[in-house]
Structure formats: structure tokens, C-alpha cells
Amino acid sequence: MINVAVLGYGVVGSGVVEVIRKNNSSISKKSGQEITVKKILDVRDFPDSPDRDLLTKDSEEIFNDKDIHIVVETIGGAKIAYEFTKRALRLRKHVVTSNKELVATHGPELLQLAKENGVHYLFEASVGGGIPIIRPLNQCLAANEIKGITGILNGTTNYILTQMRREGKDFYQALKEAQQNGYAEADPTADIEGYDTCRKIAILSSIAYNEFVDYNNIYTEGITKITPVDMEYAEELNSVIKLIAFSKRAEKKIIAWVSPAMVEKSHPLATVEDVFNGIVVKGDAIGEAMFYGRGAGKLPTASAVVADIIDIVKHLDSGARNIWTVTHGNNVIPMGETFTRYFIRLKVRNFEEAGKLVTRAFGKVEWVKAAADRAADEIAFTTCRDAEKNLQAALGKLKGTGSIKEVASVIRMLDE
């Protein structure tokens, strides 16, 4: 029998306990041993919970119990979860987590600690919820040199953008609806500002390129400035707007960014709607492979956690399999040195003068037709592909000029 302890009885933690209880027979058959939840740690009381007899507020009951073999960390954050994870690994207990912040911040150290103690540190549920992506990168695609990853990694922002496009709602209306439906937190900052997506692409990049990518070095832009008007222009360009996480190996360094982007409707990610996530992986042997599914939620995420538990039980005699190399200095190319195209929308006072200014600043551009009710004071265009620093310099030449009232929108265009 393999005994499991769960740290944190929130949405994911309670889901893990539920899945193990509900599917115990099939889980035990697949793993080769019976798996049982022995203890659950939480500072709160749950008198009506079916698992109330397993609950404890004393972490020592878990760490001092030699019969607990696997610790599931679903506390969240990178403070107490970090300390508990280190302690469990040092006591030679395997650890499974859904904690993207912890993995993105301390992944190299915790993987090394797991290796030193001959145990596993697995985190399939930290990216993509129930979508299997980390294990395929580590195992199924291991024969490939991964060239790049492009994904929609946050269900909250994808739901908001979908509602804005379908229903014409503004950002704040769509956000409020997402909160009412349980798709967004009361404080949605991590989602809407792109921080959650940034941590996830950092984890995927670290696995894909086998070297630690610090999320603090990844350019990150959220969706709060996107408007229904931008959605209309995207339609004119046969595109949709998505919060995109992008990562690519570029010689000895890595290009990585998170930003709203116009995605052509022919792209596989363009059809990923509502709370779903989609991830496209490019390998030198396989070409493109796409992973799709629910990126969050109690049971989808719990499913990924339990899959890691099964994997550990089937390989108890082996320890951590992958260690991320930590490079000296920043291995992420500065955003200004990356190449892209912009969609730009301007409010203008004088069409002719504004057009001349745009041409002088950017050279050749493609003009985008404005809707009839905005044609009186608005122009829009897409730029040629260029370095970000050059595009930003050209954009700077337009600001503060008499014929241009304001730069209303600047959105990247996904063309890789």
C-alpha cells in the first residue's frame, strides 16, 4: 500500500482526494499498488467534509510518519509550500505539486534536491490543468530537439477574450461575467496581467530546452487594454486576438514573451475558445504537435496530480529524471531584439498628415479599413516585420504630433 498526504484542502487538494477515493480501484490497478490518502493538512476546519477524519492542522503528523510515501502539495504560493516541499524531499518522500509559482521560482533547486535524495518531484498539473503536456515533453517527445512552443495557457483570459469577440462586451463586462461564473478570482491580477501565463511558459521552456528559464526575464503584457474595437479590426484581418505565450530556441539563447496577439484564423490556436487551453509544440522530428483541453478546474487539475502519483508508484526505485541546467546571466533575449509585426490604431486630426507621418516612421505599411462609424477620425495599419526596438522607435515618432491625437492600440501579430 502506498500512503499519500495532501497539503492544502482547497479546490485542487480536495479534488485530488476525491479522484483517489472515487477511482481507487482503477488507479490501484494502473499503478500496481493500492493508493490511499492517509492525511490531509489544512489550517481550516471542514466539519461537513467526507474527509474530515483525515484532516490535521499539525504538519508533524505527516513529516514524522514514515509510512507516508508521497506528499501532494496544493497549498500554492512560494513560501510555506517551498519549505514544506524541501522538507519532504529531504525526508525522501516523493512530492507532486500543481503549484506553478513554486516550480517557476525554485524548480532547479527542488529537482536537484529530489535527485540527491533518490525521489521524484513531479508537476504535470502546474501547466495546462488536465492537459498532458509536461510528461509528453519529458518522455514522448524526448527524441526531438524542441524548436519552440506557442500556447494559450490561461483559461480566464481566453474566456474573457472569447466573450469580447462573440458578444461585443468590453473587457470589464467580460471580466465580471467570468468572476460570476467562477472562471476568474476575486483578484484576477495574475490572470489578466499575464503573470500566470508567464510562469507557465517559463516552466515549459525550462523543460523543452533543458535549462532554467527565469520568468522574471520574460516580457509580459496582459489583456486589459484590448477593446471590442480591436476585435473588429482583427476580424477585418481574418484573425482573432488571444493572450499568447511564445517560446523559441534562438541559437544559444531563448526568445520568450507573453502578450495579446492577432492570430490568423488558419492557425490551430485560433479555434481554442472559452476556458480551454491549447499548446503547439514544434520539434525537429515530429514537426508540430498540438495539445488541447481544459486548462484549469478542480477535477481536470486533480486528474493530472493523480497521474503523477501513479507514475511515481510505477517507478518507485528511480529518482528525479530531469535536472534543469542553470546558466550564468540572462538566457532570454531582450524583447527589443526580437522580431515581430504590429497592428497599430491611431486617433487622428488630419488624415493626410497622419498618413505621411506613419509612412515616414514605418516605411511600407498595410492599411486596414476602419468601420464606417470610426472612419472620420481613425486610421489603422500593420507594419512590416522588424525588431521590436525599431518598431517602438518608429511608434515614438508618432506620439505628441499635431495630426495624431493618440495611439489607441498596439497589438503584436503572431506570424511564426
N, C-alpha and C positions, 0 to 999 in steps of 0.2 A: 504493500500500500504506500502511495505517495501522498504525504500531507502538505497542504498548501495553506499559507496565511495571506490574508488580503489586508493591505494597509490603506485605509480610506474606504468608507462605505457610501460614497456618493453615487452619481449616475453610473459611472463605469464600474466602480468596485462592486456595487450591488448587482450590476449586470453580469459580472464575472461569476459571482456566487450563484446567481440564477441559472446561468447556462450550464455550469458544472452540475448543479442539482438536477436540472431538467433533462440533460442529455448524458447523465452519468454512465449509463450502460454503454452507449456507443463510444463515448470518449475513452472509457477504460479499455474497450476492445481495440481501439485505434492505437492507443499508447502502449498496450501490453500489460498495464498495471492499473489497479483501481486508484483513482484520484479523488481525494476528499479534502474539503475545506475544513481545517481544524480550528482556526482562529481568525477573527476579524477585528482590526484595530480602528477605533474611531473615538473622538472625544465627546461625541454627541450620544444621546440616548435614542433608541428605536424600540420602544416598548411593544409596538404592534407589528414588528418585523418578524417574518417566519424564521429569521436567522438570529434572533435575539439571544439565544443560548450560546452562540459562538462569539458574541461581541465582548471586547475588553477595551479598557482605557489604558492599560499598562503594557507598554511595548516590551517590557522584560519577559512577559509571558510568551512572547514569540521568539525573541532573540536567545533566550535561555533554554528553549525547547529543542533538543537535538533531534526530535522526531519530525520537526518541520523542515522539509527539504527545499521548498520553493516559496519565495516571497513575491507577492504581486503588489507593486507599488502603484497606487492610483490616487495618491494624495494631491499631486500637482505642485507646481512651483519648483524652485531650485534651492530651497533652504533645508527644511526638515527632511524633505524627500531625499536630498543629496546625502545628508548624514545617515539616514536610515539605510539607504542603498549601500553606502560604503561599509557600514557595519555588517549588513547581511552578507555581502561578498567576502569580507574578511573572516566571517564565521563559516565560510564555504557553503553558504546557501545560494542556490540559483536565484536570479532576480529577473522578473518580467515587468515591463512598465508600458504605460500609454503616455508617458509624460514627455512631450516634445521639447518643452523648455529645458528640462534636465538633460536630455540626450544632446540637444543642440549646444548646451553650455559645457557639460562635463563628460561628453561621450568618450573622448580618448582616454581620460583617466579611469573611467569606470570599466571600459573594455579591457584596459591593461590590468586593472585590479582583478577582474574576473579571470583573466588568463593566468595571473600569478597564483590564484587560489584554485585553479582547476575547475571552475564553474562557468555557467553561462550567464550572460547579460543580454537579454533579447527585448526588442522594442518594435515589433511589427505594427502595433496599434498606434504608434506615435505619429505616423503619416498615413493619411488616407482612410482612417477608421477601419472599416471592414474590408477595404480593398487590399488584396495581397500584392504588395509591391516590394517591400524590403527583402523578404525571402527570395522572390524571383531575382532581384538584383544580386543577392549574395550567392545564389545557387543556380537557378535555371539559366541565367544569362552570364554565368561566370566565365564562359569561354569567350565572351565578347570583350572587346575594348569599347567601353561606353563612350560615345561621342557627345551625347547631350540628352537633356531631359527638359521637357516643356509640359507644364501642367496647370490645371485648375485644382487647387489644393484646399480651398476653403468653401464649405457649403453655404455659410451665411452670406458671404459676399456674392456668391453665384446666384443665390435665391433673390437677393436684392436687385442685382442687375437684370435678372430674368423678368422680374415684376416691372421694372422700369421700361424694359423693351416691349413687353407684351401689353401692359396696361397703361403705359404713358405716365406712370406715377413718378413724382420726384424722389430724390434719394431719401429724404426724411420720412415720407409716407411709406415707402417700401421698407425702410428700417423698422418703423413702428409695427408694421404688419408682421415682419419677421420675428420681432420680440413677442408679439401676441401669440404667434403660432409655435413659440418655443424654439425657433431656429437661431435666435440671437440672444446673447446675455443682456442683463440689465445694463452692464457696462460693456458695450460692444467694441471698445477701442482696439483690442488686439486683433479682431477680425477686420474691421473696416479700414484700419490704417495699414493693414498688410503684415503686421508683425507675426501673426500666426503662420501665414503662408511663408514668410521669410525663414522661420525656424525649420519648417518642413523641407524647403528646398535645400537648406544647408545640410540637413541630415541625409537627404537623398544624394546630394553631391558628394558628401564625405564617403558614402558607401560606393557610389559609382566610380569615383576616381581614386579611392583608397587613400585619401589624405584628408585631414580635418579641414573643413571649410567653416570658418567662424561667421556666424550670422551677422555679427556686428559690422562686418566688412561688405555686406550685400546691400546695394542700393534698394530702398524700399519706399514705395508710394502707394497710398490707399485709394479708395474709390469715392471719397466724399465730394470731390469736385465734378464728378460725372453728372450730366443732366439729361433729361429726356430729349433735348435738342441734339445733344451729341449722338444719342441713339438714332435719331432721324438721319443724321449725316452718315452714320455707319451703314444704315440701310441703303442710302444712295451709293455707297461704295461696295455694296453687296457683302457687307461684313456685320459682325456683332462685336460688342465690347465685353471683354472678360478680364478678370483680375488674373494675370498670367505670372507664373513663376518660371523663370528661364535659367538654364544652366548649360554650359558648353565648355568642353576642354579646348583650350586655345594654346597650342604649343606647350610650354611648361607652366602656364598659369590657367586660371579658370575665369570665364565670364559668368556672372550670376546677377540677376536682378529680379525684382518683383514690382509690377506696375500694371495699371489698366492698359489694355492694348486692343486695337481693332484687329479682329481675326476674320479672315475671309471665310465665307460660308462653306467653301470646299474643304477647309481644314477639319480634321476629325474632332478637334476640341470645340468647334462652333456649335455642335449639336448637344453639348453637355449642358443641361438645363437644371433649374431649381437647386435643390440641395445636393445634387450629385457632383462628384469629382471625376476628373479624367486626367490621366498621366500618359504621355507619349515618351517612350524611351527609344533612343537611336543607338544601335550597336553596329560594329563593323561587319559582323557576320549575319545577324538577324535582320538588319535594316530597321524598320520601325515596328514597335510593339506597343499596343495601347491597353491600358488598364482602366476600368470604369466601374463605378459603384457608389454607394453611399459613403460619404467621407466622414461622417460623424454619427452620433446616436448611441444610445445605451447598448443595445444588443449587437449592432454591427461592430462596434469597437470591442465589446466583450468577446465577440467571436474571434477577433484577431489575437487578443490576450490569451484566450484558452488554446488557440492553435500553437502559440509559443510554448505554453505549458506542455502540450502533447509532444512537441518537438524535443523539449528538454528531456522528458521521461524516456523517449525513444533513444536518446543519446546521452544517458547519464554519465557514461565513462569518459566523455570528451568534454573539454572546456571551451572557452571562448574561441571562436573560429577566425574572427576578423579584428585586426587592430588597425586603427587609423594612424597613419604617419602624421606627425605634427611638424610642419615646415617652419623655418625661421622667417619672420616677416609676413607680410600680407600676400597670400597666394591668389587673391581675387583682383582682376584687372580693374582699375578705377573706371567708374561709369563714363567719364568724359572721353575715355579712349575706346569705348565700344562703338559699334556702328549700328545705325537704325534709320528709320524714316519717321517723320512726324506728320500727323494731321493737325492743322492749326486753323482756328476760327477766330476772326477778328471783328470787333465792332468798329465801324469807320465813319468818318465825317465826309470824306471826299474819296469816291471810288477810284477815280483816275490816279490821283496822287498816291493813294494807299497801294494800288496795284504796282505802280512804279517802284515804291519803296520795297515791296515784297520781292520783286524781280531783282533789284539791286542787292538785296540782302542774301537771298537764297539761290539766285540764278534761275535755272529752269524749275518750274513747279507745275503740278497738275491742279487746275481749278476744279472745285466741287460746287455743284449747283446748290444754291440756297433755296429753302422753301419760300413760297410766294410772300408769306406774312413777315419774312425777315429780310427779303431781298433789298429793302430800302436802306438798310444800314449795316449789312453784314457781308463779309466775304470769307471763303474757306478754301483751303488748298492742301495738298500733300507735297512733301518735299522729296527730293532725291535722297538716296541712301548716303549717309555721311557720318563722320564721327560726332558723337554727342556734343563734344566741346565746340565743334564748328557750328552745329545747329543752334546751340544755346547762344553762341556769339552773334549769329545772324538774328536770332529772336530778340536779343538785346537792342539791336539797331532799330527795331520797330517800336519799342516802348518809349513813351514820352514824346512821340512825334505829333504834330498838329492834326494830321489827317487820320490818325488812328486813335480811337477813344480808349480801347482796352483790348488786351489779348484774352479772349473769352475761354478758349480751350486749347490745350496742347496734349495730344494723346499719341503714344507710340503705335506703330503698325507692325504687327508680327509678320515677318516675311522670311523667317528661317525655318 
